[in-house]
Amino acid sequence: MNSKEQIKVIIAREGLTAKRLADMLTEKTGKKYTQSSINNKIFLSSFRYDEVKTIVEMLGYKIKIEKD
């Protein structure tokens, strides 16, 4: 599963909308996010690592990197 699919699964699992996620990110980071910018980042798989890290931590998840 690629990062785009993982973000979509987490958002769906948590019952979030792009609008609510944008509001949460704006509140957490102080940077302006909109529903449109979140949808574009999902569609283009263009979230930066720090954005993904913030999202997963806000929702109670963690990123795990393992060596094969």
All heavy atoms as TSV, in Angstrom:
chain	resi	resn	atom	element	x	y	z
A	1	MET	N	N	0.853	-1.169	0.000
A	1	MET	CA	C	0.000	0.000	0.000
A	1	MET	C	C	0.902	1.236	0.000
A	1	MET	O	O	1.815	1.350	0.806
A	1	MET	CB	C	-0.880	-0.030	1.264
A	1	MET	CG	C	-1.867	1.085	1.330
A	1	MET	SD	S	-2.958	1.114	2.796
A	1	MET	CE	C	-3.482	-0.550	3.007
A	2	ASN	N	N	0.642	2.151	-0.917
A	2	ASN	CA	C	1.463	3.363	-0.982
A	2	ASN	C	C	0.967	4.411	0.021
A	2	ASN	O	O	-0.057	4.249	0.666
A	2	ASN	CB	C	1.517	3.920	-2.409
A	2	ASN	CG	C	0.170	4.397	-2.917
A	2	ASN	OD1	O	-0.665	4.870	-2.161
A	2	ASN	ND2	N	-0.040	4.272	-4.216
A	3	SER	N	N	1.728	5.492	0.133
A	3	SER	CA	C	1.403	6.512	1.142
A	3	SER	C	C	0.037	7.155	0.886
A	3	SER	O	O	-0.696	7.462	1.828
A	3	SER	CB	C	2.490	7.582	1.196
A	3	SER	OG	O	2.627	8.219	-0.049
A	4	LYS	N	N	-0.304	7.337	-0.376
A	4	LYS	CA	C	-1.610	7.920	-0.724
A	4	LYS	C	C	-2.736	7.051	-0.166
A	4	LYS	O	O	-3.659	7.545	0.474
A	4	LYS	CB	C	-1.714	8.037	-2.239
A	4	LYS	CG	C	-3.058	8.493	-2.757
A	4	LYS	CD	C	-3.031	8.522	-4.277
A	4	LYS	CE	C	-4.343	8.908	-4.885
A	4	LYS	NZ	N	-4.252	9.034	-6.348
A	5	GLU	N	N	-2.637	5.754	-0.387
A	5	GLU	CA	C	-3.665	4.831	0.091
A	5	GLU	C	C	-3.683	4.771	1.619
A	5	GLU	O	O	-4.751	4.710	2.221
A	5	GLU	CB	C	-3.424	3.436	-0.489
A	5	GLU	CG	C	-3.643	3.372	-1.987
A	5	GLU	CD	C	-3.097	2.086	-2.611
A	5	GLU	OE1	O	-2.257	1.409	-1.978
A	5	GLU	OE2	O	-3.507	1.773	-3.732
A	6	GLN	N	N	-2.508	4.810	2.240
A	6	GLN	CA	C	-2.444	4.755	3.694
A	6	GLN	C	C	-3.112	5.969	4.329
A	6	GLN	O	O	-3.859	5.832	5.300
A	6	GLN	CB	C	-0.993	4.645	4.160
A	6	GLN	CG	C	-0.397	3.294	3.853
A	6	GLN	CD	C	1.075	3.223	4.178
A	6	GLN	OE1	O	1.779	4.214	4.166
A	6	GLN	NE2	N	1.538	2.024	4.469
A	7	ILE	N	N	-2.851	7.148	3.784
A	7	ILE	CA	C	-3.482	8.360	4.311
A	7	ILE	C	C	-4.996	8.272	4.144
A	7	ILE	O	O	-5.758	8.592	5.062
A	7	ILE	CB	C	-2.932	9.625	3.622
A	7	ILE	CG1	C	-1.466	9.846	3.985
A	7	ILE	CG2	C	-3.773	10.847	3.970
A	7	ILE	CD1	C	-1.221	10.206	5.429
A	8	LYS	N	N	-5.455	7.816	2.985
A	8	LYS	CA	C	-6.896	7.695	2.748
A	8	LYS	C	C	-7.531	6.709	3.722
A	8	LYS	O	O	-8.619	6.958	4.241
A	8	LYS	CB	C	-7.154	7.269	1.298
A	8	LYS	CG	C	-6.893	8.371	0.295
A	8	LYS	CD	C	-6.970	7.900	-1.126
A	8	LYS	CE	C	-8.380	7.665	-1.576
A	8	LYS	NZ	N	-8.480	7.361	-3.013
A	9	VAL	N	N	-6.857	5.607	3.996
A	9	VAL	CA	C	-7.382	4.602	4.925
A	9	VAL	C	C	-7.474	5.175	6.330
A	9	VAL	O	O	-8.486	5.012	7.016
A	9	VAL	CB	C	-6.509	3.323	4.907
A	9	VAL	CG1	C	-6.816	2.422	6.091
A	9	VAL	CG2	C	-6.698	2.576	3.602
A	10	ILE	N	N	-6.431	5.873	6.773
A	10	ILE	CA	C	-6.428	6.451	8.113
A	10	ILE	C	C	-7.552	7.484	8.248
A	10	ILE	O	O	-8.283	7.494	9.242
A	10	ILE	CB	C	-5.061	7.077	8.449
A	10	ILE	CG1	C	-4.021	5.973	8.646
A	10	ILE	CG2	C	-5.151	7.952	9.692
A	10	ILE	CD1	C	-2.604	6.479	8.766
A	11	ILE	N	N	-7.696	8.330	7.240
A	11	ILE	CA	C	-8.749	9.359	7.276
A	11	ILE	C	C	-10.129	8.698	7.346
A	11	ILE	O	O	-10.971	9.086	8.148
A	11	ILE	CB	C	-8.635	10.299	6.061
A	11	ILE	CG1	C	-7.374	11.167	6.189
A	11	ILE	CG2	C	-9.875	11.181	5.926
A	11	ILE	CD1	C	-7.039	11.953	4.934
A	12	ALA	N	N	-10.332	7.675	6.520
A	12	ALA	CA	C	-11.625	6.976	6.511
A	12	ALA	C	C	-11.856	6.243	7.833
A	12	ALA	O	O	-12.955	6.304	8.401
A	12	ALA	CB	C	-11.685	6.000	5.347
A	13	ARG	N	N	-10.833	5.571	8.326
A	13	ARG	CA	C	-10.948	4.810	9.570
A	13	ARG	C	C	-11.332	5.716	10.745
A	13	ARG	O	O	-12.089	5.318	11.620
A	13	ARG	CB	C	-9.626	4.108	9.862
A	13	ARG	CG	C	-9.669	3.186	11.063
A	13	ARG	CD	C	-8.353	2.498	11.293
A	13	ARG	NE	N	-8.100	1.557	10.204
A	13	ARG	CZ	C	-6.905	1.081	9.911
A	13	ARG	NH1	N	-5.841	1.464	10.599
A	13	ARG	NH2	N	-6.746	0.230	8.919
A	14	GLU	N	N	-10.814	6.932	10.727
A	14	GLU	CA	C	-11.088	7.873	11.807
A	14	GLU	C	C	-12.365	8.685	11.574
A	14	GLU	O	O	-12.740	9.512	12.398
A	14	GLU	CB	C	-9.900	8.815	11.997
A	14	GLU	CG	C	-8.642	8.111	12.462
A	14	GLU	CD	C	-8.807	7.398	13.798
A	14	GLU	OE1	O	-9.411	7.983	14.713
A	14	GLU	OE2	O	-8.327	6.253	13.921
A	15	GLY	N	N	-13.014	8.466	10.424
A	15	GLY	CA	C	-14.262	9.160	10.129
A	15	GLY	C	C	-14.066	10.648	9.876
A	15	GLY	O	O	-14.970	11.439	10.143
A	16	LEU	N	N	-12.900	11.018	9.352
A	16	LEU	CA	C	-12.604	12.420	9.088
A	16	LEU	C	C	-12.963	12.807	7.663
A	16	LEU	O	O	-12.929	11.971	6.761
A	16	LEU	CB	C	-11.107	12.705	9.281
A	16	LEU	CG	C	-10.571	12.619	10.691
A	16	LEU	CD1	C	-9.071	12.820	10.685
A	16	LEU	CD2	C	-11.235	13.653	11.571
A	17	THR	N	N	-13.245	14.062	7.496
A	17	THR	CA	C	-13.389	14.625	6.157
A	17	THR	C	C	-12.119	15.416	5.867
A	17	THR	O	O	-11.348	15.741	6.784
A	17	THR	CB	C	-14.597	15.583	6.088
A	17	THR	OG1	O	-14.349	16.675	6.997
A	17	THR	CG2	C	-15.892	14.876	6.438
A	18	ALA	N	N	-11.909	15.750	4.605
A	18	ALA	CA	C	-10.767	16.580	4.240
A	18	ALA	C	C	-10.865	17.941	4.930
A	18	ALA	O	O	-9.859	18.511	5.367
A	18	ALA	CB	C	-10.682	16.742	2.730
A	19	LYS	N	N	-12.064	18.453	5.076
A	19	LYS	CA	C	-12.281	19.740	5.740
A	19	LYS	C	C	-11.857	19.676	7.199
A	19	LYS	O	O	-11.159	20.553	7.710
A	19	LYS	CB	C	-13.764	20.133	5.628
A	19	LYS	CG	C	-14.179	21.318	6.460
A	19	LYS	CD	C	-13.748	22.629	5.841
A	19	LYS	CE	C	-14.385	23.812	6.539
A	19	LYS	NZ	N	-13.445	24.545	7.374
A	20	ARG	N	N	-12.293	18.637	7.893
A	20	ARG	CA	C	-11.940	18.493	9.314
A	20	ARG	C	C	-10.434	18.301	9.488
A	20	ARG	O	O	-9.828	18.883	10.388
A	20	ARG	CB	C	-12.708	17.319	9.929
A	20	ARG	CG	C	-12.374	17.068	11.372
A	20	ARG	CD	C	-12.846	18.204	12.274
A	20	ARG	NE	N	-12.416	17.951	13.629
A	20	ARG	CZ	C	-11.710	18.790	14.382
A	20	ARG	NH1	N	-11.398	19.983	13.942
A	20	ARG	NH2	N	-11.334	18.453	15.586
A	21	LEU	N	N	-9.822	17.497	8.615
A	21	LEU	CA	C	-8.371	17.291	8.683
A	21	LEU	C	C	-7.638	18.601	8.432
A	21	LEU	O	O	-6.663	18.916	9.122
A	21	LEU	CB	C	-7.928	16.223	7.686
A	21	LEU	CG	C	-6.436	15.905	7.684
A	21	LEU	CD1	C	-5.968	15.428	9.053
A	21	LEU	CD2	C	-6.119	14.865	6.618
A	22	ALA	N	N	-8.107	19.380	7.471
A	22	ALA	CA	C	-7.503	20.680	7.189
A	22	ALA	C	C	-7.589	21.591	8.409
A	22	ALA	O	O	-6.603	22.256	8.769
A	22	ALA	CB	C	-8.190	21.331	5.989
A	23	ASP	N	N	-8.741	21.608	9.055
A	23	ASP	CA	C	-8.919	22.425	10.262
A	23	ASP	C	C	-7.973	21.971	11.380
A	23	ASP	O	O	-7.364	22.795	12.063
A	23	ASP	CB	C	-10.362	22.368	10.756
A	23	ASP	CG	C	-11.342	23.047	9.812
A	23	ASP	OD1	O	-10.905	23.822	8.939
A	23	ASP	OD2	O	-12.558	22.780	9.947
A	24	MET	N	N	-7.851	20.670	11.558
A	24	MET	CA	C	-6.973	20.135	12.594
A	24	MET	C	C	-5.513	20.487	12.325
A	24	MET	O	O	-4.781	20.871	13.241
A	24	MET	CB	C	-7.136	18.606	12.688
A	24	MET	CG	C	-8.473	18.165	13.227
A	24	MET	SD	S	-8.749	16.382	13.078
A	24	MET	CE	C	-7.532	15.747	14.233
A	25	LEU	N	N	-5.086	20.347	11.070
A	25	LEU	CA	C	-3.705	20.673	10.712
A	25	LEU	C	C	-3.425	22.161	10.873
A	25	LEU	O	O	-2.355	22.545	11.348
A	25	LEU	CB	C	-3.402	20.242	9.268
A	25	LEU	CG	C	-3.087	18.772	9.072
A	25	LEU	CD1	C	-3.066	18.431	7.584
A	25	LEU	CD2	C	-1.775	18.405	9.730
A	26	THR	N	N	-4.376	22.986	10.483
A	26	THR	CA	C	-4.217	24.432	10.637
A	26	THR	C	C	-4.059	24.791	12.105
A	26	THR	O	O	-3.173	25.572	12.474
A	26	THR	CB	C	-5.418	25.180	10.019
A	26	THR	OG1	O	-5.455	24.908	8.617
A	26	THR	CG2	C	-5.316	26.674	10.246
A	27	GLU	N	N	-4.896	24.201	12.935
A	27	GLU	CA	C	-4.843	24.479	14.375
A	27	GLU	C	C	-3.517	23.998	14.971
A	27	GLU	O	O	-2.897	24.690	15.774
A	27	GLU	CB	C	-6.006	23.789	15.069
A	27	GLU	CG	C	-6.079	24.063	16.551
A	27	GLU	CD	C	-7.288	23.399	17.192
A	27	GLU	OE1	O	-8.375	23.419	16.588
A	27	GLU	OE2	O	-7.113	22.853	18.304
A	28	LYS	N	N	-3.065	22.825	14.567
A	28	LYS	CA	C	-1.852	22.226	15.132
A	28	LYS	C	C	-0.586	22.937	14.672
A	28	LYS	O	O	0.330	23.157	15.468
A	28	LYS	CB	C	-1.795	20.742	14.745
A	28	LYS	CG	C	-0.581	20.009	15.174
A	28	LYS	CD	C	-0.656	19.601	16.606
A	28	LYS	CE	C	0.526	18.710	16.963
A	28	LYS	NZ	N	0.558	18.401	18.357
A	29	THR	N	N	-0.524	23.307	13.387
A	29	THR	CA	C	0.725	23.831	12.823
A	29	THR	C	C	0.755	25.349	12.688
A	29	THR	O	O	1.826	25.926	12.546
A	29	THR	CB	C	0.986	23.239	11.428
A	29	THR	OG1	O	-0.025	23.706	10.516
A	29	THR	CG2	C	0.992	21.718	11.453
A	30	GLY	N	N	-0.417	25.975	12.648
A	30	GLY	CA	C	-0.473	27.412	12.405
A	30	GLY	C	C	-0.380	27.771	10.935
A	30	GLY	O	O	-0.505	28.928	10.557
A	31	LYS	N	N	-0.187	26.765	10.095
A	31	LYS	CA	C	-0.152	26.960	8.644
A	31	LYS	C	C	-1.562	26.725	8.103
A	31	LYS	O	O	-2.261	25.815	8.550
A	31	LYS	CB	C	0.827	25.977	8.010
A	31	LYS	CG	C	0.940	26.103	6.526
A	31	LYS	CD	C	1.898	25.087	5.932
A	31	LYS	CE	C	1.846	25.183	4.428
A	31	LYS	NZ	N	2.533	24.073	3.767
A	32	LYS	N	N	-1.989	27.542	7.143
A	32	LYS	CA	C	-3.349	27.440	6.600
A	32	LYS	C	C	-3.486	26.246	5.655
A	32	LYS	O	O	-2.784	26.143	4.655
A	32	LYS	CB	C	-3.710	28.741	5.865
A	32	LYS	CG	C	-5.096	28.737	5.266
A	32	LYS	CD	C	-6.167	28.705	6.335
A	32	LYS	CE	C	-7.544	28.812	5.709
A	32	LYS	NZ	N	-8.577	28.386	6.616
A	33	TYR	N	N	-4.365	25.331	6.015
A	33	TYR	CA	C	-4.741	24.205	5.161
A	33	TYR	C	C	-6.219	24.350	4.833
A	33	TYR	O	O	-6.993	24.820	5.653
A	33	TYR	CB	C	-4.521	22.869	5.874
A	33	TYR	CG	C	-3.077	22.486	6.041
A	33	TYR	CD1	C	-2.349	22.899	7.143
A	33	TYR	CD2	C	-2.435	21.711	5.084
A	33	TYR	CE1	C	-1.017	22.549	7.305
A	33	TYR	CE2	C	-1.109	21.357	5.235
A	33	TYR	CZ	C	-0.404	21.774	6.342
A	33	TYR	OH	O	0.913	21.425	6.491
A	34	THR	N	N	-6.590	23.944	3.622
A	34	THR	CA	C	-7.981	23.976	3.203
A	34	THR	C	C	-8.404	22.581	2.759
A	34	THR	O	O	-7.559	21.704	2.525
A	34	THR	CB	C	-8.192	24.946	2.018
A	34	THR	OG1	O	-7.454	24.449	0.887
A	34	THR	CG2	C	-7.745	26.358	2.371
A	35	GLN	N	N	-9.700	22.417	2.628
A	35	GLN	CA	C	-10.219	21.145	2.120
A	35	GLN	C	C	-9.610	20.846	0.753
A	35	GLN	O	O	-9.192	19.716	0.482
A	35	GLN	CB	C	-11.737	21.218	2.018
A	35	GLN	CG	C	-12.379	19.967	1.466
A	35	GLN	CD	C	-13.889	20.072	1.416
A	35	GLN	OE1	O	-14.486	21.027	1.913
A	35	GLN	NE2	N	-14.530	19.091	0.826
A	36	SER	N	N	-9.539	21.861	-0.079
A	36	SER	CA	C	-8.982	21.696	-1.420
A	36	SER	C	C	-7.503	21.301	-1.373
A	36	SER	O	O	-7.069	20.420	-2.112
A	36	SER	CB	C	-9.151	22.994	-2.208
A	36	SER	OG	O	-8.591	22.879	-3.483
A	37	SER	N	N	-6.736	21.931	-0.490
A	37	SER	CA	C	-5.308	21.603	-0.430
A	37	SER	C	C	-5.096	20.173	0.076
A	37	SER	O	O	-4.218	19.462	-0.421
A	37	SER	CB	C	-4.542	22.601	0.438
A	37	SER	OG	O	-4.870	22.487	1.804
A	38	ILE	N	N	-5.924	19.726	1.009
A	38	ILE	CA	C	-5.817	18.347	1.499
A	38	ILE	C	C	-6.191	17.366	0.392
A	38	ILE	O	O	-5.489	16.378	0.159
A	38	ILE	CB	C	-6.712	18.133	2.746
A	38	ILE	CG1	C	-6.219	18.980	3.913
A	38	ILE	CG2	C	-6.784	16.652	3.117
A	38	ILE	CD1	C	-4.820	18.669	4.405
A	39	ASN	N	N	-7.301	17.631	-0.307
A	39	ASN	CA	C	-7.697	16.749	-1.415
A	39	ASN	C	C	-6.617	16.685	-2.486
A	39	ASN	O	O	-6.332	15.613	-3.023
A	39	ASN	CB	C	-9.029	17.205	-2.012
A	39	ASN	CG	C	-10.207	16.836	-1.140
A	39	ASN	OD1	O	-10.175	15.841	-0.422
A	39	ASN	ND2	N	-11.244	17.640	-1.187
A	40	ASN	N	N	-6.004	17.820	-2.799
A	40	ASN	CA	C	-4.929	17.837	-3.802
A	40	ASN	C	C	-3.722	17.044	-3.324
A	40	ASN	O	O	-3.117	16.302	-4.103
A	40	ASN	CB	C	-4.514	19.271	-4.136
A	40	ASN	CG	C	-5.524	19.982	-4.984
A	40	ASN	OD1	O	-6.323	19.372	-5.679
A	40	ASN	ND2	N	-5.510	21.303	-4.923
A	41	LYS	N	N	-3.349	17.196	-2.071
A	41	LYS	CA	C	-2.213	16.455	-1.536
A	41	LYS	C	C	-2.481	14.952	-1.561
A	41	LYS	O	O	-1.585	14.165	-1.842
A	41	LYS	CB	C	-1.879	16.918	-0.118
A	41	LYS	CG	C	-1.198	18.273	-0.084
A	41	LYS	CD	C	-0.966	18.725	1.346
A	41	LYS	CE	C	-0.258	20.047	1.408
A	41	LYS	NZ	N	1.142	19.975	1.032
A	42	ILE	N	N	-3.714	14.559	-1.272
A	42	ILE	CA	C	-4.064	13.139	-1.343
A	42	ILE	C	C	-4.002	12.664	-2.791
A	42	ILE	O	O	-3.376	11.643	-3.095
A	42	ILE	CB	C	-5.462	12.874	-0.739
A	42	ILE	CG1	C	-5.441	13.116	0.774
A	42	ILE	CG2	C	-5.931	11.451	-1.059
A	42	ILE	CD1	C	-6.810	13.121	1.421
A	43	PHE	N	N	-4.634	13.383	-3.688
A	43	PHE	CA	C	-4.690	12.985	-5.099
A	43	PHE	C	C	-3.293	12.899	-5.714
A	43	PHE	O	O	-2.981	11.961	-6.445
A	43	PHE	CB	C	-5.557	13.964	-5.892
A	43	PHE	CG	C	-5.668	13.624	-7.350
A	43	PHE	CD1	C	-6.461	12.563	-7.769
A	43	PHE	CD2	C	-4.970	14.346	-8.298
A	43	PHE	CE1	C	-6.556	12.229	-9.114
A	43	PHE	CE2	C	-5.055	14.025	-9.636
A	43	PHE	CZ	C	-5.851	12.962	-10.049
A	44	LEU	N	N	-2.442	13.878	-5.392
A	44	LEU	CA	C	-1.097	13.942	-5.987
A	44	LEU	C	C	-0.036	13.217	-5.164
A	44	LEU	O	O	1.127	13.171	-5.568
A	44	LEU	CB	C	-0.677	15.409	-6.161
A	44	LEU	CG	C	-1.549	16.249	-7.082
A	44	LEU	CD1	C	-1.137	17.713	-6.998
A	44	LEU	CD2	C	-1.461	15.734	-8.513
A	45	SER	N	N	-0.427	12.654	-4.038
A	45	SER	CA	C	0.535	12.036	-3.112
A	45	SER	C	C	1.670	13.004	-2.800
A	45	SER	O	O	2.849	12.667	-2.884
A	45	SER	CB	C	1.107	10.739	-3.698
A	45	SER	OG	O	0.114	9.774	-3.855
A	46	SER	N	N	1.303	14.220	-2.423
A	46	SER	CA	C	2.322	15.256	-2.244
A	46	SER	C	C	2.458	15.751	-0.807
A	46	SER	O	O	2.956	16.849	-0.570
A	46	SER	CB	C	2.032	16.427	-3.177
A	46	SER	OG	O	0.799	17.031	-2.856
A	47	PHE	N	N	2.019	14.935	0.159
A	47	PHE	CA	C	2.247	15.300	1.549
A	47	PHE	C	C	3.745	15.225	1.831
A	47	PHE	O	O	4.422	14.290	1.407
A	47	PHE	CB	C	1.543	14.327	2.507
A	47	PHE	CG	C	0.086	14.589	2.692
A	47	PHE	CD1	C	-0.858	13.796	2.069
A	47	PHE	CD2	C	-0.353	15.619	3.504
A	47	PHE	CE1	C	-2.206	14.018	2.252
A	47	PHE	CE2	C	-1.706	15.858	3.695
A	47	PHE	CZ	C	-2.635	15.052	3.061
A	48	ARG	N	N	4.251	16.212	2.564
A	48	ARG	CA	C	5.636	16.150	3.029
A	48	ARG	C	C	5.682	15.205	4.234
A	48	ARG	O	O	4.683	14.958	4.892
A	48	ARG	CB	C	6.130	17.537	3.436
A	48	ARG	CG	C	6.237	18.507	2.272
A	48	ARG	CD	C	6.857	19.841	2.688
A	48	ARG	NE	N	6.510	20.282	4.034
A	48	ARG	CZ	C	5.519	21.125	4.335
A	48	ARG	NH1	N	4.756	21.625	3.379
A	48	ARG	NH2	N	5.287	21.472	5.589
A	49	TYR	N	N	6.864	14.690	4.512
A	49	TYR	CA	C	7.013	13.763	5.631
A	49	TYR	C	C	6.530	14.390	6.934
A	49	TYR	O	O	5.829	13.743	7.714
A	49	TYR	CB	C	8.477	13.311	5.770
A	49	TYR	CG	C	8.684	12.394	6.944
A	49	TYR	CD1	C	8.343	11.047	6.855
A	49	TYR	CD2	C	9.181	12.876	8.148
A	49	TYR	CE1	C	8.507	10.201	7.940
A	49	TYR	CE2	C	9.346	12.033	9.241
A	49	TYR	CZ	C	9.012	10.706	9.128
A	49	TYR	OH	O	9.164	9.875	10.205
A	50	ASP	N	N	6.887	15.649	7.175
A	50	ASP	CA	C	6.483	16.288	8.426
A	50	ASP	C	C	4.961	16.428	8.525
A	50	ASP	O	O	4.393	16.347	9.617
A	50	ASP	CB	C	7.174	17.636	8.633
A	50	ASP	CG	C	6.825	18.667	7.581
A	50	ASP	OD1	O	6.785	18.330	6.384
A	50	ASP	OD2	O	6.607	19.836	7.953
A	51	GLU	N	N	4.287	16.599	7.392
A	51	GLU	CA	C	2.826	16.669	7.396
A	51	GLU	C	C	2.226	15.310	7.739
A	51	GLU	O	O	1.299	15.219	8.540
A	51	GLU	CB	C	2.308	17.139	6.037
A	51	GLU	CG	C	2.624	18.580	5.730
A	51	GLU	CD	C	2.289	18.978	4.307
A	51	GLU	OE1	O	2.468	18.158	3.381
A	51	GLU	OE2	O	1.841	20.122	4.133
A	52	VAL	N	N	2.762	14.255	7.144
A	52	VAL	CA	C	2.281	12.903	7.425
A	52	VAL	C	C	2.518	12.579	8.892
A	52	VAL	O	O	1.637	12.051	9.575
A	52	VAL	CB	C	2.958	11.856	6.519
A	52	VAL	CG1	C	2.594	10.443	6.944
A	52	VAL	CG2	C	2.586	12.086	5.068
A	53	LYS	N	N	3.690	12.911	9.386
A	53	LYS	CA	C	4.023	12.651	10.790
A	53	LYS	C	C	3.041	13.378	11.716
A	53	LYS	O	O	2.543	12.795	12.682
A	53	LYS	CB	C	5.455	13.089	11.076
A	53	LYS	CG	C	5.959	12.697	12.431
A	53	LYS	CD	C	7.452	13.003	12.538
A	53	LYS	CE	C	8.006	12.503	13.844
A	53	LYS	NZ	N	7.895	13.429	14.929
A	54	THR	N	N	2.734	14.618	11.412
A	54	THR	CA	C	1.784	15.380	12.220
A	54	THR	C	C	0.399	14.738	12.181
A	54	THR	O	O	-0.250	14.588	13.222
A	54	THR	CB	C	1.711	16.841	11.735
A	54	THR	OG1	O	2.999	17.437	11.848
A	54	THR	CG2	C	0.705	17.642	12.535
A	55	ILE	N	N	-0.045	14.343	11.006
A	55	ILE	CA	C	-1.365	13.722	10.862
A	55	ILE	C	C	-1.458	12.442	11.681
A	55	ILE	O	O	-2.390	12.263	12.468
A	55	ILE	CB	C	-1.695	13.434	9.379
A	55	ILE	CG1	C	-1.902	14.741	8.621
A	55	ILE	CG2	C	-2.936	12.535	9.256
A	55	ILE	CD1	C	-1.928	14.582	7.110
A	56	VAL	N	N	-0.495	11.549	11.498
A	56	VAL	CA	C	-0.593	10.259	12.194
A	56	VAL	C	C	-0.486	10.435	13.705
A	56	VAL	O	O	-1.181	9.751	14.454
A	56	VAL	CB	C	0.417	9.212	11.663
A	56	VAL	CG1	C	0.155	8.909	10.197
A	56	VAL	CG2	C	1.852	9.618	11.886
A	57	GLU	N	N	0.355	11.354	14.154
A	57	GLU	CA	C	0.467	11.583	15.601
A	57	GLU	C	C	-0.806	12.196	16.174
A	57	GLU	O	O	-1.240	11.814	17.266
A	57	GLU	CB	C	1.678	12.464	15.905
A	57	GLU	CG	C	2.994	11.730	15.717
A	57	GLU	CD	C	4.212	12.614	15.900
A	57	GLU	OE1	O	4.069	13.849	16.047
A	57	GLU	OE2	O	5.322	12.063	15.884
A	58	MET	N	N	-1.426	13.130	15.450
A	58	MET	CA	C	-2.678	13.723	15.918
A	58	MET	C	C	-3.767	12.674	16.088
A	58	MET	O	O	-4.624	12.794	16.962
A	58	MET	CB	C	-3.193	14.786	14.926
A	58	MET	CG	C	-2.499	16.087	14.971
A	58	MET	SD	S	-3.309	17.371	13.972
A	58	MET	CE	C	-3.729	16.567	12.444
A	59	LEU	N	N	-3.723	11.656	15.238
A	59	LEU	CA	C	-4.774	10.640	15.234
A	59	LEU	C	C	-4.399	9.405	16.055
A	59	LEU	O	O	-5.138	8.418	16.073
A	59	LEU	CB	C	-5.107	10.245	13.795
A	59	LEU	CG	C	-5.613	11.394	12.925
A	59	LEU	CD1	C	-5.817	10.935	11.493
A	59	LEU	CD2	C	-6.891	11.991	13.495
A	60	GLY	N	N	-3.249	9.455	16.733
A	60	GLY	CA	C	-2.868	8.362	17.612
A	60	GLY	C	C	-2.150	7.213	16.935
A	60	GLY	O	O	-2.110	6.103	17.468
A	61	TYR	N	N	-1.562	7.458	15.787
A	61	TYR	CA	C	-0.799	6.442	15.076
A	61	TYR	C	C	0.677	6.800	15.149
A	61	TYR	O	O	1.054	7.855	15.639
A	61	TYR	CB	C	-1.218	6.382	13.594
A	61	TYR	CG	C	-2.628	5.904	13.382
A	61	TYR	CD1	C	-3.703	6.786	13.466
A	61	TYR	CD2	C	-2.904	4.577	13.090
A	61	TYR	CE1	C	-5.002	6.355	13.270
A	61	TYR	CE2	C	-4.206	4.140	12.886
A	61	TYR	CZ	C	-5.248	5.041	12.977
A	61	TYR	OH	O	-6.531	4.612	12.787
A	62	LYS	N	N	1.529	5.905	14.643
A	62	LYS	CA	C	2.946	6.214	14.530
A	62	LYS	C	C	3.482	5.642	13.219
A	62	LYS	O	O	2.907	4.704	12.652
A	62	LYS	CB	C	3.737	5.695	15.718
A	62	LYS	CG	C	3.743	4.188	15.866
A	62	LYS	CD	C	4.519	3.784	17.094
A	62	LYS	CE	C	4.435	2.274	17.285
A	62	LYS	NZ	N	5.191	1.848	18.446
A	63	ILE	N	N	4.552	6.223	12.779
A	63	ILE	CA	C	5.226	5.752	11.567
A	63	ILE	C	C	6.307	4.783	11.997
A	63	ILE	O	O	7.092	5.081	12.900
A	63	ILE	CB	C	5.840	6.934	10.783
A	63	ILE	CG1	C	4.740	7.879	10.317
A	63	ILE	CG2	C	6.673	6.413	9.601
A	63	ILE	CD1	C	5.246	9.168	9.716
A	64	LYS	N	N	6.349	3.644	11.356
A	64	LYS	CA	C	7.328	2.620	11.699
A	64	LYS	C	C	8.115	2.277	10.443
A	64	LYS	O	O	7.536	1.882	9.429
A	64	LYS	CB	C	6.635	1.395	12.247
A	64	LYS	CG	C	7.561	0.335	12.732
A	64	LYS	CD	C	6.792	-0.804	13.365
A	64	LYS	CE	C	7.725	-1.875	13.853
A	64	LYS	NZ	N	6.986	-2.996	14.454
A	65	ILE	N	N	9.420	2.425	10.524
A	65	ILE	CA	C	10.286	2.091	9.398
A	65	ILE	C	C	11.122	0.896	9.821
A	65	ILE	O	O	11.808	0.921	10.848
A	65	ILE	CB	C	11.184	3.274	9.016
A	65	ILE	CG1	C	10.317	4.460	8.595
A	65	ILE	CG2	C	12.158	2.879	7.907
A	65	ILE	CD1	C	11.071	5.738	8.352
A	66	GLU	N	N	11.063	-0.159	9.030
A	66	GLU	CA	C	11.795	-1.377	9.337
A	66	GLU	C	C	12.694	-1.767	8.181
A	66	GLU	O	O	12.329	-1.580	7.025
A	66	GLU	CB	C	10.827	-2.528	9.588
A	66	GLU	CG	C	9.962	-2.374	10.797
A	66	GLU	CD	C	9.023	-3.557	10.995
A	66	GLU	OE1	O	8.798	-4.323	10.034
A	66	GLU	OE2	O	8.506	-3.713	12.109
A	67	LYS	N	N	13.804	-2.316	8.513
A	67	LYS	CA	C	14.715	-2.842	7.493
A	67	LYS	C	C	14.266	-4.255	7.138
A	67	LYS	O	O	13.902	-5.047	8.013
A	67	LYS	CB	C	16.141	-2.852	8.023
A	67	LYS	CG	C	17.146	-3.271	7.002
A	67	LYS	CD	C	18.555	-3.111	7.535
A	67	LYS	CE	C	19.535	-3.513	6.448
A	67	LYS	NZ	N	20.907	-3.283	6.881
A	68	ASP	N	N	14.255	-4.533	5.838
A	68	ASP	CA	C	13.887	-5.898	5.388
A	68	ASP	C	C	14.949	-6.901	5.771
A	68	ASP	O	O	16.082	-6.654	5.891
A	68	ASP	CB	C	13.718	-5.929	3.869
A	68	ASP	CG	C	12.401	-5.310	3.453
A	68	ASP	OD1	O	11.474	-5.279	4.258
A	68	ASP	OD2	O	12.323	-4.847	2.308
